[in-house]
């Protein structure tokens, strides 16, 4: 197992929804990550940032409302801020947990940019909600700026942004260099900072990238041995939430595609994870994917929990 490389994808449950929740959550998350490190994996960790980037966007917008001289932060800057502070909490908690186990390893965070296609269809039909509820007047101001909003009856208006597909991880060489040196790396947080290539410059995009999509790409680009997706359930199920719900212990890419065709996986929860698994395994057929929960990592490594997917 020594020197095996794993890309680990963390969901909302691993981080909580507020700064205080996050401090508590990462202590638990660090134990699951340390279990993987103790099993001989070098870890490259990516994570969600929905609540975090929304909180930052809301705070920066309110700051501008109160102090007009302060410029509201664009989405790319909010994404960078969330990468920094989430990465800080994870690396601090993981370093502490590893040291308690007698494991001396460097843990670091790489602020990561990810290029997207300016003509991605997602830009024409944005779906990701961010920020606070706005008045009609504020919503009209956003529309004049070229941003999208949607009305929530009885509550107000919310800004929505696109979720384009990732194209290239800009800092991939740096991430690979650190991973090859045995460093535990936190990268592509929140899907990465979405940027547009304009000649020799990178310009921040008003968008977010799905963390499952970047997890599959990151694992493929790093030629990882395993992609580990940590979510809120111990394994993947058929008929999830129904009386005949049944766990899936193992499946191949072909079987996963059959399940997708049959509509077994929810679009907002398990489907993106299965698609990430397929993306990784089609690029790296020698690899494997483990989907489980934070609390079941140790059992999953012993084959007693989780869902394993192979090419």
C-alpha positions in Angstrom: 0.0 0.0 0.0 3.0 2.3 0.5 3.4 5.3 -1.9 -0.1 4.8 -3.3 -1.7 8.1 -4.3 -5.3 9.0 -3.5 -7.4 12.0 -4.4 -10.0 12.6 -1.7 -13.1 14.6 -2.3 -14.8 16.1 0.8 -18.5 17.2 0.8 -20.4 19.7 3.0 -20.6 17.3 5.9 -16.8 17.3 6.2 -16.8 21.1 6.7 -20.1 22.3 8.2 -21.9 25.4 7.2 -20.5 28.1 9.4 -17.0 29.1 10.7 -17.6 27.5 14.1 -19.1 24.3 12.6 -16.2 24.1 10.3 -13.7 24.2 13.2 -15.5 21.3 14.8 -16.1 19.3 11.6 -12.5 19.3 10.3 -11.4 17.6 13.6 -13.6 14.7 12.7 -12.6 14.9 9.0 -8.9 14.9 9.9 -9.3 11.5 11.6 -10.8 10.0 8.4 -8.0 11.5 6.3 -5.3 10.3 8.8 -6.8 6.8 8.5 -6.1 7.0 4.8 -2.6 8.4 5.3 -1.8 5.7 7.9 -2.9 3.1 5.4 -0.1 4.2 3.2 -1.7 6.7 0.9 -0.3 10.1 -0.2 -3.4 12.4 -0.2 -4.4 15.1 -2.5 -7.5 16.6 -1.0 -10.3 18.6 -2.6 -13.4 19.9 -1.0 -16.7 21.6 -1.5 -17.2 25.3 -0.7 -20.9 26.1 -1.3 -21.8 27.5 2.1 -18.3 29.1 2.5 -18.2 31.0 -0.8 -21.8 32.1 -0.3 -21.0 33.4 3.1 -18.0 35.3 1.9 -19.9 36.8 -1.1 -22.7 37.9 1.2 -20.2 39.5 3.7 -18.4 41.4 0.9 -21.6 42.6 -0.6 -22.9 43.8 2.7 -19.6 45.6 3.4 -20.0 47.5 0.2 -23.6 48.4 1.1 -22.4 49.9 4.5 -19.1 51.4 3.3 -19.6 52.5 -0.3 -15.9 52.9 -0.8 -15.3 49.2 -0.4 -15.6 47.3 -3.8 -17.7 44.1 -3.7 -15.6 41.1 -4.4 -16.1 39.2 -7.7 -16.9 35.5 -7.5 -13.4 34.4 -8.4 -12.0 36.4 -5.5 -14.6 34.9 -3.1 -13.7 31.5 -4.4 -10.0 32.2 -3.7 -10.8 33.4 -0.2 -12.8 30.2 0.6 -10.0 28.1 -0.7 -7.6 29.8 1.7 -9.6 29.6 4.8 -11.0 26.1 4.3 -7.5 24.9 3.4 -6.1 26.5 6.5 -8.5 24.7 8.7 -8.0 21.3 7.0 -4.3 21.5 7.0 -4.1 22.6 10.6 -6.4 19.8 11.8 -4.8 17.1 9.6 -1.2 18.0 10.7 -2.3 17.9 14.3 -4.0 14.5 13.9 -1.0 13.0 12.0 1.4 14.2 14.7 -0.8 12.6 17.4 -0.4 9.3 15.6 3.4 9.7 15.3 3.3 10.5 11.6 5.5 13.5 10.5 4.2 14.8 7.1 4.0 18.2 5.5 0.4 19.4 4.8 0.0 22.3 2.5 -2.7 24.2 0.5 -2.4 25.2 -3.1 -4.6 28.0 -4.3 -5.8 26.5 -7.6 -7.2 28.1 -10.7 -9.1 26.0 -13.2 -9.9 27.1 -16.8 -13.4 27.0 -18.2 -14.9 27.5 -21.6 -16.5 31.0 -22.0 -19.0 29.3 -24.4 -19.9 26.6 -22.0 -23.7 26.1 -22.1 -23.8 26.6 -18.3 -23.2 30.3 -18.8 -26.5 30.6 -20.6 -28.5 28.8 -18.0 -26.9 29.3 -14.5 -28.3 27.3 -11.6 -26.0 27.8 -8.6 -27.5 30.0 -5.9 -25.1 32.3 -3.9 -25.4 35.1 -1.4 -28.3 36.7 0.4 -31.9 37.4 -0.4 -32.1 40.8 -2.2 -34.8 43.3 -2.7 -36.3 43.9 -6.2 -34.2 47.1 -6.5 -31.0 45.2 -5.7 -31.9 42.5 -8.1 -32.5 45.0 -10.9 -29.0 46.4 -10.1 -27.5 42.9 -10.5 -29.3 42.4 -13.8 -28.0 45.7 -15.1 -24.5 44.4 -14.3 -25.2 41.4 -16.5 -25.7 39.0 -13.6 -28.6 36.5 -13.2 -31.1 36.4 -10.4 -34.2 34.4 -9.6 -37.2 35.3 -7.5 -38.1 33.2 -4.4 -41.8 34.0 -3.7 -42.2 35.6 -0.3 -38.5 35.9 0.4 -36.9 38.0 -2.3 -34.4 37.5 -5.0 -31.2 35.4 -5.2 -28.2 35.7 -7.4 -27.4 32.6 -9.5 -24.2 31.7 -11.3 -23.1 29.2 -13.8 -21.4 25.8 -13.1 -19.2 25.2 -16.2 -17.2 22.1 -16.8 -13.5 22.3 -15.8 -10.9 22.2 -18.7 -7.4 22.5 -17.3 -6.0 22.7 -13.7 -3.5 25.6 -14.0 -1.4 24.7 -11.0 -1.4 21.0 -11.8 2.5 20.7 -12.2 2.9 22.3 -8.7 0.3 19.9 -7.2 2.0 16.9 -8.9 5.5 18.0 -7.7 4.3 18.2 -4.1 2.3 14.9 -4.3 5.4 13.1 -5.7 7.4 14.5 -2.8 5.0 12.8 -0.4 3.3 16.0 0.8 -0.4 15.9 1.7 -1.9 18.5 -0.6 -5.1 20.4 -0.4 -6.0 21.7 -3.9 -8.8 22.6 -6.3 -11.0 23.6 -3.3 -14.6 24.4 -4.2 -13.9 23.1 -7.7 -11.0 25.5 -8.2 -11.1 29.2 -9.0 -12.8 29.4 -12.4 -10.8 31.4 -14.9 -11.0 32.3 -18.6 -7.9 32.2 -20.8 -7.5 35.5 -22.7 -4.3 35.4 -24.7 -1.6 35.3 -22.0 -3.8 36.3 -19.1 -6.3 34.5 -16.9 -9.5 36.4 -16.0 -11.7 35.3 -13.1 -15.1 34.0 -14.3 -18.4 34.7 -12.5 -19.0 31.0 -11.9 -18.4 28.0 -9.7 -17.2 24.5 -10.6 -18.7 21.3 -9.2 -16.3 19.8 -6.7 -17.2 16.2 -7.9 -16.3 17.2 -11.5 -12.9 18.5 -10.5 -12.2 15.5 -8.2 -12.6 13.1 -11.1 -10.4 15.3 -13.4 -7.7 15.9 -10.6 -7.5 12.1 -10.0 -7.2 11.4 -13.7 -4.6 14.1 -14.3 -2.5 13.0 -11.3 -2.8 9.3 -12.4 -3.9 8.5 -8.9 -4.3 4.9 -7.7 -7.6 5.7 -6.0 -10.3 8.3 -5.9 -12.0 8.5 -2.5 -15.3 10.3 -2.4 -16.4 11.0 1.2 -20.1 11.8 1.4 -23.0 11.6 3.9 -23.9 7.9 3.3 -21.7 4.8 4.0 -22.2 3.5 0.4 -24.1 3.8 -2.8 -27.6 2.4 -2.9 -30.1 1.4 -5.5 -33.7 2.7 -4.8 -32.2 5.2 -2.3 -34.7 6.3 0.3 -37.3 3.7 -0.7 -38.5 0.5 1.0 -36.4 -1.7 -1.3 -33.2 0.4 -0.8 -30.2 -1.9 -1.2 -26.4 -1.2 -0.8 -24.1 -1.6 -3.8 -20.8 -3.1 -2.6 -19.0 -3.3 -6.0 -19.7 -2.2 -9.5 -17.9 -1.7 -12.8 -18.0 1.4 -15.0 -20.4 -0.5 -17.4 -22.8 -1.3 -14.5 -22.6 2.2 -13.2 -23.7 3.5 -16.7 -26.6 1.0 -16.6 -27.7 2.4 -13.2 -27.4 6.0 -14.6 -29.6 5.0 -17.6 -32.1 3.5 -15.2 -32.2 6.8 -13.2 -30.9 5.2 -10.0 -28.9 8.2 -8.9 -30.2 11.7 -7.9 -28.9 14.5 -10.0 -28.2 16.7 -7.0 -26.4 14.1 -4.9 -25.0 10.8 -6.0 -25.1 11.2 -9.8 -22.2 13.7 -10.0 -20.1 11.4 -7.8 -20.7 8.4 -10.1 -19.9 10.5 -13.1 -16.6 11.6 -11.5 -15.8 8.0 -10.8 -16.5 7.1 -14.5 -14.4 10.0 -15.7 -11.4 8.9 -13.6 -11.6 5.2 -14.4 -12.0 5.7 -18.1 -8.8 7.8 -18.0 -7.0 5.5 -15.6 -8.4 1.9 -15.9 -5.9 0.6 -13.4 -7.3 2.8 -10.6 -10.3 2.3 -8.3 -12.9 4.4 -6.6 -14.2 4.2 -3.1 -17.4 6.0 -2.1 -18.2 6.1 1.6 -18.8 8.3 4.6 -16.3 10.0 7.0 -17.2 7.6 9.8 -16.8 4.5 7.6 -13.4 5.1 6.1 -11.6 2.7 8.4 -14.1 -0.1 7.8 -14.1 0.6 4.1 -10.3 0.2 3.9 -10.8 -3.3 5.3 -13.6 -4.1 2.8 -16.4 -4.0 5.4 -18.2 -0.8 4.1 -18.4 1.5 1.2 -18.9 1.1 -2.6 -15.9 0.1 -4.7 -16.0 1.0 -8.4 -13.5 -0.4 -11.0 -13.1 -0.1 -14.7 
